[in-house]
Amino acid sequence: MDHEALAEVARTLLRSTPADFVAHRTTRQRALRGEDRELAAAVGALRKPAPAAWVVDLLAHDETHGSALDDAVALGPSLRAAQEHADPHEIATLRKQRTQVVEALAAAGADLAQQAGHVVTSAVLDQVRATIEAGMADPHAGAAIRSGLLVRPLEGVGFDPVDLDDTLAVPDAVPDAWSGSDAPPIPITAGRRGARRSRRSGPADPAERDHVDTGTDEAGAGRASRPADRDPAADRRAAREADRRARQVSRDADAALDDAESALEDVEERRTDLDRRRRDLERQLDALEGERTDLDAEAERLGHERADAERASDRAREDLVAARRRRHELD
């Protein structure tokens, strides 16, 4: 699989509004089937971005705001250094700068979304801010938000590593770490969450830690804490298989969600069309009602004229009869 080719297609699709993503993905997939069936299948499996991730992708693709996003990520090492040196003045200055940068980017993202025809909510903008702050705190998250391949918003706590599980459309096309950081690389893979948890936390009880290290029970009888014939390679293979199945289930669920959203969009389009037709018919009915009102008024006017004409005819007839009678009398 050519991950760069897939990433190029993904970046284009991820700029589509969330409402148009599924339709554009289907069109692109069909166009690729005759050229590269493997790439077409991979395109069909691309996930629809969450609104906040879509806004961050718009920022990453925009020439002006993409540079501002780079500057925001570049602010992260300075913040970490200030924290390590416990410089309160520098920390306060950089935090103020961070707030200004994040707010400016969130406002720019809202403008880009509106220009694309999609108005984002305040809740979505909160997620945009949290995602940008996560990219400033963790260089690997910084690489993710600058890639233009984000499909899920990020959330960080302090300067702890940010969970990047299933957040990128094409993880293999994204560098593992921001090149300007001295932090050790953290692979952008589906297995990061458990690995980080094991690195950050160990047994809370020292006695329990000693017990695990020595491989003996609490009584010191020398019994192994795990079977001696346990194969670490088999454990790793089982873990990889479990991870593969979990990712497949996640992809299947995302595909089912996309199908449901596509069906819902079709229903919404049909309902919108019916509403439009109803409004057209209502306008036609209003016009016909107006014509009928005009015809009723015209009929009433003509009725009055006919009554006047009948009265005039009666008077003329009476006058004719009277004239004949006088002439007869004169004769």
TORSE-973260 format. One record per residue (C-alpha): residue in three letters; x, y negated, z; residue number from 1. Coordinates in Angstrom, 3 decimals. Example, Ala and Ser with C-alpha at 12.3 -4.5 7.8 and 13.67 -1.06 7.14 Angstrom:
! TORSE-973260
(ala; (12.300; 4.500; 7.800); 1)
(ser; (13.670; 1.060; 7.140); 2)
***
This chain:
! TORSE-973260
(met; (0.000; 0.000; 0.000); 1)
(asp; (1.300; -3.430; -0.987); 2)
(his; (0.598; -5.316; 2.255); 3)
(glu; (1.586; -8.664; 0.777); 4)
(ala; (-0.903; -8.233; -2.089); 5)
(leu; (-3.601; -7.292; 0.413); 6)
(ala; (-2.687; -10.265; 2.601); 7)
(glu; (-2.948; -12.623; -0.386); 8)
(val; (-6.459; -11.376; -1.160); 9)
(ala; (-7.387; -11.472; 2.531); 10)
(arg; (-6.248; -15.080; 2.951); 11)
(thr; (-8.427; -16.125; 0.020); 12)
(leu; (-11.462; -14.252; 1.339); 13)
(leu; (-11.010; -15.517; 4.891); 14)
(arg; (-11.420; -19.078; 3.634); 15)
(ser; (-14.989; -18.197; 2.626); 16)
(thr; (-17.668; -19.287; 5.067); 17)
(pro; (-18.755; -16.475; 7.401); 18)
(ala; (-22.117; -16.355; 5.603); 19)
(asp; (-20.431; -15.811; 2.210); 20)
(phe; (-17.619; -13.490; 3.295); 21)
(val; (-19.367; -10.157; 2.671); 22)
(ala; (-20.588; -11.125; -0.801); 23)
(his; (-17.167; -12.488; -1.813); 24)
(arg; (-15.420; -9.398; -0.438); 25)
(thr; (-17.728; -7.097; -2.429); 26)
(thr; (-17.130; -9.083; -5.616); 27)
(arg; (-13.356; -8.979; -5.130); 28)
(gln; (-13.380; -5.274; -4.317); 29)
(arg; (-15.322; -4.442; -7.485); 30)
(ala; (-12.953; -6.538; -9.586); 31)
(leu; (-9.938; -4.649; -8.213); 32)
(arg; (-11.282; -1.129; -8.673); 33)
(gly; (-10.156; -0.918; -12.273); 34)
(glu; (-6.646; -2.178; -11.435); 35)
(asp; (-5.733; -0.712; -8.041); 36)
(arg; (-8.196; 1.578; -6.307); 37)
(glu; (-6.098; 1.763; -3.130); 38)
(leu; (-5.978; -2.021; -2.855); 39)
(ala; (-9.695; -2.226; -3.652); 40)
(ala; (-10.470; 0.200; -0.822); 41)
(ala; (-8.320; -1.818; 1.582); 42)
(val; (-10.092; -5.028; 0.531); 43)
(gly; (-13.453; -3.343; 1.163); 44)
(ala; (-12.303; -2.547; 4.709); 45)
(leu; (-11.369; -6.156; 5.537); 46)
(arg; (-13.344; -7.438; 8.504); 47)
(lys; (-15.503; -10.528; 8.552); 48)
(pro; (-13.860; -13.274; 10.650); 49)
(ala; (-15.471; -14.604; 13.780); 50)
(pro; (-16.411; -18.304; 13.387); 51)
(ala; (-13.586; -19.534; 15.644); 52)
(ala; (-11.013; -17.403; 13.803); 53)
(trp; (-12.350; -18.720; 10.498); 54)
(val; (-11.838; -22.315; 11.663); 55)
(val; (-8.232; -21.547; 12.722); 56)
(asp; (-7.614; -19.913; 9.319); 57)
(leu; (-8.907; -23.079; 7.632); 58)
(leu; (-6.421; -25.110; 9.673); 59)
(ala; (-3.590; -22.742; 8.758); 60)
(his; (-4.386; -23.006; 5.035); 61)
(asp; (-4.797; -26.795; 5.020); 62)
(glu; (-1.561; -28.525; 4.030); 63)
(thr; (-1.826; -31.372; 6.541); 64)
(his; (-3.373; -29.549; 9.463); 65)
(gly; (-1.266; -26.441; 8.858); 66)
(ser; (1.801; -28.542; 9.647); 67)
(ala; (0.068; -29.819; 12.792); 68)
(leu; (-0.623; -26.212; 13.779); 69)
(asp; (3.091; -25.435; 13.319); 70)
(asp; (3.939; -28.395; 15.558); 71)
(ala; (1.509; -27.131; 18.191); 72)
(val; (3.154; -23.694; 18.231); 73)
(ala; (6.582; -25.359; 18.396); 74)
(leu; (5.497; -27.109; 21.608); 75)
(gly; (5.244; -23.752; 23.395); 76)
(pro; (8.981; -23.188; 24.109); 77)
(ser; (9.270; -26.678; 25.630); 78)
(leu; (6.356; -25.947; 27.938); 79)
(arg; (7.867; -22.623; 28.979); 80)
(ala; (11.237; -24.250; 29.639); 81)
(ala; (9.640; -26.988; 31.758); 82)
(gln; (7.815; -24.362; 33.780); 83)
(glu; (11.022; -22.390; 34.343); 84)
(his; (12.917; -25.487; 35.467); 85)
(ala; (9.993; -26.652; 37.618); 86)
(asp; (10.229; -30.192; 36.272); 87)
(pro; (6.895; -31.768; 37.333); 88)
(his; (7.321; -34.918; 35.239); 89)
(glu; (8.185; -32.965; 32.098); 90)
(ile; (5.365; -30.490; 32.761); 91)
(ala; (2.818; -33.311; 33.125); 92)
(thr; (4.051; -35.027; 29.960); 93)
(leu; (3.985; -31.852; 27.888); 94)
(arg; (0.566; -30.799; 29.221); 95)
(lys; (-0.857; -34.157; 28.215); 96)
(gln; (0.716; -33.768; 24.785); 97)
(arg; (-0.687; -30.246; 24.518); 98)
(thr; (-4.197; -31.467; 25.324); 99)
(gln; (-3.971; -34.204; 22.686); 100)
(val; (-2.658; -31.800; 20.040); 101)
(val; (-5.294; -29.153; 20.766); 102)
(glu; (-8.149; -31.681; 20.734); 103)
(ala; (-6.949; -33.191; 17.459); 104)
(leu; (-6.725; -29.758; 15.827); 105)
(ala; (-10.159; -28.729; 17.124); 106)
(ala; (-11.684; -31.921; 15.705); 107)
(ala; (-9.887; -31.355; 12.389); 108)
(gly; (-11.153; -27.774; 12.299); 109)
(ala; (-14.724; -28.948; 12.876); 110)
(asp; (-14.349; -31.389; 9.966); 111)
(leu; (-12.963; -28.698; 7.648); 112)
(ala; (-15.809; -26.354; 8.587); 113)
(gln; (-18.393; -29.060; 7.902); 114)
(gln; (-16.796; -29.824; 4.535); 115)
(ala; (-17.132; -26.116; 3.727); 116)
(gly; (-20.853; -26.312; 4.522); 117)
(his; (-20.804; -24.684; 7.974); 118)
(val; (-21.350; -26.688; 11.173); 119)
(val; (-19.664; -25.049; 14.179); 120)
(thr; (-21.040; -25.154; 17.711); 121)
(ser; (-19.320; -26.498; 20.809); 122)
(ala; (-18.875; -22.906; 22.040); 123)
(val; (-16.996; -22.021; 18.844); 124)
(leu; (-14.780; -25.096; 19.236); 125)
(asp; (-13.972; -23.985; 22.797); 126)
(gln; (-12.757; -20.684; 21.328); 127)
(val; (-10.724; -22.600; 18.734); 128)
(arg; (-9.015; -24.562; 21.519); 129)
(ala; (-8.325; -21.384; 23.510); 130)
(thr; (-6.866; -19.706; 20.415); 131)
(ile; (-4.507; -22.597; 19.692); 132)
(glu; (-3.406; -22.716; 23.335); 133)
(ala; (-2.730; -18.963; 23.208); 134)
(gly; (-0.562; -19.529; 20.142); 135)
(met; (1.412; -22.131; 22.072); 136)
(ala; (1.890; -19.825; 25.065); 137)
(asp; (2.963; -16.662; 23.206); 138)
(pro; (5.210; -16.845; 20.108); 139)
(his; (3.622; -13.692; 18.735); 140)
(ala; (0.178; -15.241; 19.029); 141)
(gly; (1.701; -18.301; 17.382); 142)
(ala; (2.693; -16.152; 14.411); 143)
(ala; (-0.840; -14.776; 14.281); 144)
(ile; (-2.640; -18.128; 14.214); 145)
(arg; (-0.217; -19.540; 11.619); 146)
(ser; (-0.659; -16.535; 9.324); 147)
(gly; (-4.110; -17.484; 7.993); 148)
(leu; (-5.147; -13.861; 8.613); 149)
(leu; (-6.928; -14.225; 11.952); 150)
(val; (-10.272; -12.403; 12.294); 151)
(arg; (-10.813; -12.708; 16.063); 152)
(pro; (-10.199; -15.640; 18.440); 153)
(leu; (-7.366; -15.335; 20.985); 154)
(glu; (-7.273; -15.957; 24.696); 155)
(gly; (-4.211; -16.345; 26.874); 156)
(val; (-3.517; -16.610; 30.598); 157)
(gly; (-0.577; -18.848; 31.411); 158)
(phe; (2.479; -17.631; 29.527); 159)
(asp; (1.558; -13.939; 29.713); 160)
(pro; (1.656; -12.012; 26.432); 161)
(val; (-1.556; -12.505; 24.451); 162)
(asp; (-3.572; -9.460; 23.439); 163)
(leu; (-3.411; -9.265; 19.635); 164)
(asp; (-5.273; -5.972; 19.237); 165)
(asp; (-7.389; -6.004; 16.058); 166)
(thr; (-7.040; -9.768; 15.602); 167)
(leu; (-5.330; -9.777; 12.186); 168)
(ala; (-6.729; -8.761; 8.819); 169)
(val; (-3.343; -7.368; 7.690); 170)
(pro; (-1.053; -6.937; 10.739); 171)
(asp; (1.837; -5.533; 8.663); 172)
(ala; (2.027; -8.782; 6.692); 173)
(val; (2.617; -10.933; 9.814); 174)
(pro; (6.046; -11.384; 11.458); 175)
(asp; (6.155; -9.899; 14.945); 176)
(ala; (7.413; -13.113; 16.545); 177)
(trp; (7.687; -16.786; 15.788); 178)
(ser; (11.179; -17.316; 14.354); 179)
(gly; (11.857; -20.389; 16.478); 180)
(ser; (11.413; -18.570; 19.786); 181)
(asp; (14.013; -16.779; 21.897); 182)
(ala; (11.358; -14.497; 23.367); 183)
(pro; (11.803; -10.781; 22.664); 184)
(pro; (9.626; -9.492; 19.821); 185)
(ile; (6.326; -7.870; 20.722); 186)
(pro; (5.014; -5.744; 17.829); 187)
(ile; (1.598; -6.777; 16.522); 188)
(thr; (-0.022; -3.343; 16.689); 189)
(ala; (-3.152; -1.756; 18.049); 190)
(gly; (-1.237; -0.183; 20.956); 191)
(arg; (0.008; -3.406; 22.516); 192)
(arg; (-2.573; -3.693; 25.261); 193)
(gly; (-1.681; -0.480; 27.057); 194)
(ala; (2.056; -1.020; 26.542); 195)
(arg; (1.910; -4.465; 28.081); 196)
(arg; (-0.154; -3.255; 30.978); 197)
(ser; (2.408; -0.563; 31.747); 198)
(arg; (5.269; -3.087; 31.520); 199)
(arg; (3.562; -5.683; 33.678); 200)
(ser; (2.273; -3.367; 36.392); 201)
(gly; (3.664; -0.323; 38.111); 202)
(pro; (2.593; 1.748; 41.148); 203)
(ala; (1.488; -0.640; 43.904); 204)
(asp; (2.832; 1.630; 46.653); 205)
(pro; (6.667; 2.055; 46.800); 206)
(ala; (6.204; 5.517; 48.234); 207)
(glu; (4.028; 6.427; 45.308); 208)
(arg; (6.691; 4.981; 42.925); 209)
(asp; (9.377; 7.089; 44.612); 210)
(his; (7.168; 10.115; 44.340); 211)
(val; (6.751; 9.613; 40.611); 212)
(asp; (10.463; 8.987; 40.111); 213)
(thr; (11.622; 12.097; 41.958); 214)
(gly; (8.966; 14.354; 40.532); 215)
(thr; (8.135; 15.788; 44.011); 216)
(asp; (4.933; 15.849; 46.058); 217)
(glu; (4.472; 13.918; 49.292); 218)
(ala; (5.552; 16.889; 51.397); 219)
(gly; (8.908; 17.025; 49.600); 220)
(ala; (8.448; 20.669; 48.620); 221)
(gly; (10.127; 19.990; 45.273); 222)
(arg; (7.104; 20.889; 43.208); 223)
(ala; (7.004; 19.047; 39.884); 224)
(ser; (4.414; 16.250; 39.723); 225)
(arg; (3.651; 17.305; 36.162); 226)
(pro; (4.063; 20.611; 34.324); 227)
(ala; (7.666; 21.332; 33.442); 228)
(asp; (6.736; 22.499; 29.971); 229)
(arg; (4.883; 19.281; 29.086); 230)
(asp; (6.072; 17.987; 25.714); 231)
(pro; (6.530; 14.181; 25.618); 232)
(ala; (6.522; 14.247; 21.806); 233)
(ala; (3.184; 16.052; 21.853); 234)
(asp; (1.843; 13.455; 24.284); 235)
(arg; (2.931; 10.683; 21.940); 236)
(arg; (1.345; 12.431; 18.966); 237)
(ala; (-1.887; 12.878; 20.915); 238)
(ala; (-1.823; 9.210; 21.925); 239)
(arg; (-1.250; 8.147; 18.318); 240)
(glu; (-4.091; 10.374; 17.143); 241)
(ala; (-6.413; 8.990; 19.799); 242)
(asp; (-5.409; 5.466; 18.766); 243)
(arg; (-6.012; 6.331; 15.092); 244)
(arg; (-9.474; 7.672; 15.879); 245)
(ala; (-10.308; 4.624; 17.983); 246)
(arg; (-9.220; 2.300; 15.171); 247)
(gln; (-11.288; 4.284; 12.675); 248)
(val; (-14.330; 4.072; 14.935); 249)
(ser; (-13.718; 0.338; 15.247); 250)
(arg; (-13.411; -0.053; 11.456); 251)
(asp; (-16.577; 2.006; 10.914); 252)
(ala; (-18.421; -0.120; 13.458); 253)
(asp; (-17.193; -3.306; 11.762); 254)
(ala; (-18.284; -1.959; 8.371); 255)
(ala; (-21.711; -1.091; 9.770); 256)
(leu; (-21.935; -4.580; 11.254); 257)
(asp; (-20.991; -6.128; 7.902); 258)
(asp; (-23.639; -4.022; 6.149); 259)
(ala; (-26.248; -5.066; 8.697); 260)
(glu; (-25.258; -8.708; 8.334); 261)
(ser; (-25.377; -8.405; 4.549); 262)
(ala; (-28.858; -6.878; 4.728); 263)
(leu; (-29.926; -9.630; 7.118); 264)
(glu; (-28.534; -12.254; 4.743); 265)
(asp; (-30.526; -10.696; 1.885); 266)
(val; (-33.687; -10.834; 3.977); 267)
(glu; (-32.953; -14.434; 4.942); 268)
(glu; (-32.440; -15.347; 1.286); 269)
(arg; (-35.736; -13.695; 0.324); 270)
(arg; (-37.515; -15.453; 3.179); 271)
(thr; (-35.980; -18.755; 2.127); 272)
(asp; (-37.145; -18.125; -1.438); 273)
(leu; (-40.658; -17.316; -0.236); 274)
(asp; (-40.677; -20.469; 1.891); 275)
(arg; (-39.610; -22.486; -1.140); 276)
(arg; (-42.334; -20.922; -3.283); 277)
(arg; (-44.881; -21.564; -0.532); 278)
(arg; (-43.852; -25.218; -0.370); 279)
(asp; (-44.162; -25.462; -4.167); 280)
(leu; (-47.647; -23.949; -4.030); 281)
(glu; (-48.618; -26.261; -1.185); 282)
(arg; (-47.457; -29.234; -3.244); 283)
(gln; (-49.464; -27.963; -6.207); 284)
(leu; (-52.476; -27.469; -3.962); 285)
(asp; (-52.106; -30.998; -2.599); 286)
(ala; (-51.934; -32.316; -6.177); 287)
(leu; (-55.063; -30.360; -7.118); 288)
(glu; (-56.840; -31.616; -4.021); 289)
(gly; (-55.926; -35.148; -5.063); 290)
(glu; (-57.250; -34.540; -8.567); 291)
(arg; (-60.479; -33.126; -7.146); 292)
(thr; (-60.876; -36.158; -4.909); 293)
(asp; (-60.375; -38.425; -7.921); 294)
(leu; (-62.898; -36.408; -9.932); 295)
(asp; (-65.428; -36.580; -7.088); 296)
(ala; (-65.031; -40.344; -6.979); 297)
(glu; (-65.374; -40.557; -10.774); 298)
(ala; (-68.464; -38.347; -10.682); 299)
(glu; (-70.003; -40.551; -7.998); 300)
(arg; (-69.274; -43.683; -10.039); 301)
(leu; (-70.746; -42.149; -13.174); 302)
(gly; (-73.770; -41.022; -11.171); 303)
(his; (-74.371; -44.608; -10.104); 304)
(glu; (-73.968; -45.788; -13.685); 305)
(arg; (-76.438; -43.156; -14.882); 306)
(ala; (-78.967; -44.231; -12.256); 307)
(asp; (-78.532; -47.839; -13.331); 308)
(ala; (-78.920; -46.771; -16.971); 309)
(glu; (-82.098; -44.820; -16.141); 310)
(arg; (-83.566; -47.828; -14.355); 311)
(ala; (-82.646; -50.077; -17.271); 312)
(ser; (-84.212; -47.558; -19.672); 313)
(asp; (-87.421; -47.505; -17.642); 314)
(arg; (-87.616; -51.264; -17.619); 315)
(ala; (-86.993; -51.432; -21.373); 316)
(arg; (-89.708; -48.853; -21.983); 317)
(glu; (-92.136; -50.806; -19.812); 318)
(asp; (-91.236; -53.992; -21.633); 319)
(leu; (-91.837; -52.253; -24.997); 320)
(val; (-95.248; -50.987; -23.875); 321)
(ala; (-96.187; -54.451; -22.657); 322)
(ala; (-95.062; -56.056; -25.931); 323)
(arg; (-97.091; -53.619; -27.991); 324)
(arg; (-100.141; -54.281; -25.848); 325)
(arg; (-99.865; -58.048; -26.305); 326)
(arg; (-99.410; -57.681; -30.063); 327)
(his; (-102.425; -55.419; -30.194); 328)
(glu; (-104.468; -57.955; -28.300); 329)
(leu; (-103.403; -60.729; -30.695); 330)
(asp; (-104.334; -58.665; -33.683); 331)
***
